Amino acid sequence: MGSSRSFTVLGGGLSGLSAAFHLSRRFPARTGTRITIVEKSSRLGGWVQSERVRVKDKHGHEAEILLESGPRTLRPASKAILEIIHLLNLESSLLTVSRNAPAARNRFLHLPGTKGLLTIPGSLPALLVSPLAKILVPAMYRDFRRINGTVLNASSPNDESVDAFFTRHFGPEFARTFGSALIHGIYATDSRLLSVRAAFGAACRLEESGNGSVVRGALSEMMSSLRKRKSQGNGATEETYDMGDIAHLMKGVSVYSFRDGMQTLTDAMANRLRQQENVEIIHGDGAASLTKTIDGFQASFLWLYEGQLSHASTSLGNPSPISSLPHVLANPSSSVTVVNIVFPPSDTPIHPEGFGYLIPRPKPDYPSQGTTLGMLGTVFDSCSLGGQDISFSADRRSPKFTKVTVMLGGPYGPPSPDPSSPEFLPALLATLQQHLGHSEPLPEPCLVRVRQHRDCIPTPTVGHVARMAELRKAVQKKLGQGAAVIGAGVGGVSVGDCIESGRRVAMEF
Ligand SMILES: Cc1cc2nc3c(=O)[nH]c(=O)nc-3n(C[C@H](O)[C@H](O)[C@H](O)COP(=O)(O)OP(=O)(O)OC[C@H]3O[C@@H](n4cnc5c(N)ncnc54)[C@H](O)[C@@H]3O)c2cc1C
């Protein structure tokens, strides 16, 4: 062995941790390879942050509640996450939500200017009696009838916004009601800005395979995957991801997390890296510049500029600031205010059973920035992730504390009233009361925790995928084969995308 390869991972969020984890598996200490993670803050994990808090109500009920201020749920479709869970032996920490559970079946919309929630129909019988049928049925019919309308085929560089794509296929009412709400929930942004190729590459492929219709494309994909499964039999094995038996554990699972929250994942990756002799973690070093030093006959550097690319620069003998690379600063990012609220136990439920609700873009448009609370949606955490909380009540049947998380901001700008002002909480609770359809005010919360995340979710705008291809080429041209750029600002924003991109880049070096 005896090589002297050296890798530097800039940023210890999910993407950087995943890259370092997979690099350290490929290049253990005995290979003589050094791996350094440079993280500007005092902790690893980036936006992933879970915290346990003790709450008590005025009747003496007590509980320990787990609060998430970043990502909270994962989908079993990401094999890269399942692989890491298996490799780090985290199976026993999993908390899964079955596809049959109310948290998986019931999702709601709140239409601006109305009172209460509408259930998003999850089956044909539910659709037939839903007030949303008047939008959904014509939308599906409109798309189903489309022929030869393919615009975004794989061979063309064309792109358009998510809103334009949904409007073309399903009509403007669907695009506004469902499209904008969905994008509020994932990207906290305006669906008219977001690139459909970047956000829903799969929908573009369905448009092509369905000869212009996404619905026909989805139906034919379903049929061919059924045929494939039949021909492979039930014993189909996973070749490329080392997942052990975990796929079995995920059968029938809608979403999942961990008993101690999402930070279980980043803490476990960080701990495993700390145990490796050849891995060094440097904290609190803003990494405003990195200097390439070649010590040894072979040197290879991996630079992963994540998230806030604008904060990073490099000097490579001839200073080569990263901002001189193309498209690094092309995308805006959304700022989100995350409010965790814990209500005391009560016989009257705070909300219906379900995952939570999203709110579409208001008509005629978003109000001026910073003039409203700007609510994007609310997650009913107790329903899906109640297993994270520990109640100290002697009576197991007594009602539990209810935790919800409200997301504000994004295209609405900073919330008004300001979260630090005394008017903020009453305004928030009155809005929640109206959304949840209560005639009486909501009970006084036992705990309210507000986190204001600046520029936390990138908005890949129209043309993003083509721009990132140019960026990758420019990185290789300017910085050499040993450099790569990954992270939520470059690839997808989901936890699965970030872990997958770290894995892929580590395998490529
Ligand atoms: C509120 C919220 C809720 C979310 N919910 C979900 C969810 O439920 N499910 C899901 O799949 N996804 C969710 N996401 C998305 C997902 O969590 C993020 O996209 C992902 O965590 C981003 O990881 P990253 O490593 O690419 O970037 P980051 O987490 O931003 O990490 C980048 C790291 O690099 C460091 N850094 C930056 N600049 C420098 C520098 N110059 N030098 C050194 N270090 C630097 C930062 O301090 C940070 O630690 C959510 C995101 C947010 C913000």
Ligand as a Chemical Component Dictionary entry (heavy atoms), coordinates in Angstrom:
data_LIG
# 
_chem_comp.id                   LIG 
_chem_comp.type                 NON-POLYMER 
_chem_comp.pdbx_formal_charge   0 
_chem_comp.three_letter_code    LIG 
# 
loop_
_chem_comp_atom.comp_id 
_chem_comp_atom.atom_id 
_chem_comp_atom.alt_atom_id 
_chem_comp_atom.type_symbol 
_chem_comp_atom.charge 
_chem_comp_atom.model_Cartn_x 
_chem_comp_atom.model_Cartn_y 
_chem_comp_atom.model_Cartn_z 
_chem_comp_atom.pdbx_ordinal 
LIG C1  C1  C 0 -35.972 23.079 8.440 1  
LIG C2  C2  C 0 -35.573 21.974 7.484 2  
LIG C3  C3  C 0 -36.357 20.822 7.411 3  
LIG C4  C4  C 0 -35.978 19.799 6.550 4  
LIG N1  N1  N 0 -36.737 18.646 6.529 5  
LIG C5  C5  C 0 -36.326 17.588 5.776 6  
LIG C6  C6  C 0 -36.982 16.320 5.888 7  
LIG O1  O1  O 0 -37.911 16.142 6.696 8  
LIG N2  N2  N 0 -36.546 15.295 5.093 9  
LIG C7  C7  C 0 -35.490 15.449 4.226 10 
LIG O2  O2  O 0 -35.131 14.486 3.514 11 
LIG N3  N3  N 0 -34.824 16.625 4.122 12 
LIG C8  C8  C 0 -35.195 17.685 4.891 13 
LIG N4  N4  N 0 -34.495 18.873 4.843 14 
LIG C9  C9  C 0 -33.358 19.007 3.902 15 
LIG C10 C10 C 0 -32.032 18.444 4.442 16 
LIG O3  O3  O 0 -32.023 18.426 5.841 17 
LIG C11 C11 C 0 -30.849 19.316 3.976 18 
LIG O4  O4  O 0 -30.912 19.516 2.582 19 
LIG C12 C12 C 0 -29.515 18.665 4.334 20 
LIG O5  O5  O 0 -29.407 18.536 5.744 21 
LIG C13 C13 C 0 -28.350 19.490 3.774 22 
LIG O6  O6  O 0 -27.136 18.838 4.064 23 
LIG P1  P1  P 0 -25.758 19.379 3.464 24 
LIG O7  O7  O 0 -24.670 18.599 4.112 25 
LIG O8  O8  O 0 -25.773 19.363 1.976 26 
LIG O9  O9  O 0 -25.705 20.910 3.882 27 
LIG P2  P2  P 0 -25.636 21.568 5.342 28 
LIG O10 O10 O 0 -26.493 20.863 6.316 29 
LIG O11 O11 O 0 -25.887 23.028 5.078 30 
LIG O12 O12 O 0 -24.135 21.359 5.787 31 
LIG C14 C14 C 0 -23.086 22.160 5.327 32 
LIG C15 C15 C 0 -22.035 22.212 6.417 33 
LIG O13 O13 O 0 -20.911 22.931 5.920 34 
LIG C16 C16 C 0 -20.488 23.872 6.880 35 
LIG N5  N5  N 0 -19.821 24.951 6.132 36 
LIG C17 C17 C 0 -20.384 25.880 5.320 37 
LIG N6  N6  N 0 -19.440 26.696 4.808 38 
LIG C18 C18 C 0 -18.256 26.258 5.297 39 
LIG C19 C19 C 0 -16.920 26.692 5.134 40 
LIG N7  N7  N 0 -16.600 27.729 4.380 41 
LIG N8  N8  N 0 -15.948 26.022 5.796 42 
LIG C20 C20 C 0 -16.234 24.945 6.576 43 
LIG N9  N9  N 0 -17.493 24.500 6.773 44 
LIG C21 C21 C 0 -18.492 25.143 6.130 45 
LIG C22 C22 C 0 -21.760 24.282 7.612 46 
LIG O14 O14 O 0 -21.477 24.779 8.909 47 
LIG C23 C23 C 0 -22.512 22.949 7.668 48 
LIG O15 O15 O 0 -22.204 22.189 8.807 49 
LIG C24 C24 C 0 -34.827 19.925 5.713 50 
LIG C25 C25 C 0 -34.044 21.079 5.785 51 
LIG C26 C26 C 0 -34.391 22.094 6.679 52 
LIG C27 C27 C 0 -33.514 23.301 6.775 53 
# 
loop_
_chem_comp_bond.comp_id 
_chem_comp_bond.atom_id_1 
_chem_comp_bond.atom_id_2 
_chem_comp_bond.value_order 
_chem_comp_bond.pdbx_ordinal 
LIG C1  C2  SING 1  
LIG C2  C3  SING 2  
LIG C2  C26 DOUB 3  
LIG C3  C4  DOUB 4  
LIG C4  N1  SING 5  
LIG C4  C24 SING 6  
LIG N1  C5  DOUB 7  
LIG C5  C6  SING 8  
LIG C5  C8  SING 9  
LIG C6  O1  DOUB 10 
LIG C6  N2  SING 11 
LIG N2  C7  SING 12 
LIG C7  O2  DOUB 13 
LIG C7  N3  SING 14 
LIG N3  C8  DOUB 15 
LIG C8  N4  SING 16 
LIG N4  C9  SING 17 
LIG N4  C24 SING 18 
LIG C9  C10 SING 19 
LIG C10 O3  SING 20 
LIG C10 C11 SING 21 
LIG C11 O4  SING 22 
LIG C11 C12 SING 23 
LIG C12 O5  SING 24 
LIG C12 C13 SING 25 
LIG C13 O6  SING 26 
LIG O6  P1  SING 27 
LIG P1  O7  DOUB 28 
LIG P1  O8  SING 29 
LIG P1  O9  SING 30 
LIG O9  P2  SING 31 
LIG P2  O10 DOUB 32 
LIG P2  O11 SING 33 
LIG P2  O12 SING 34 
LIG O12 C14 SING 35 
LIG C14 C15 SING 36 
LIG C15 O13 SING 37 
LIG C15 C23 SING 38 
LIG O13 C16 SING 39 
LIG C16 N5  SING 40 
LIG C16 C22 SING 41 
LIG N5  C17 SING 42 
LIG N5  C21 SING 43 
LIG C17 N6  DOUB 44 
LIG N6  C18 SING 45 
LIG C18 C19 SING 46 
LIG C18 C21 DOUB 47 
LIG C19 N7  SING 48 
LIG C19 N8  DOUB 49 
LIG N8  C20 SING 50 
LIG C20 N9  DOUB 51 
LIG N9  C21 SING 52 
LIG C22 O14 SING 53 
LIG C22 C23 SING 54 
LIG C23 O15 SING 55 
LIG C24 C25 DOUB 56 
LIG C25 C26 SING 57 
LIG C26 C27 SING 58 
# 
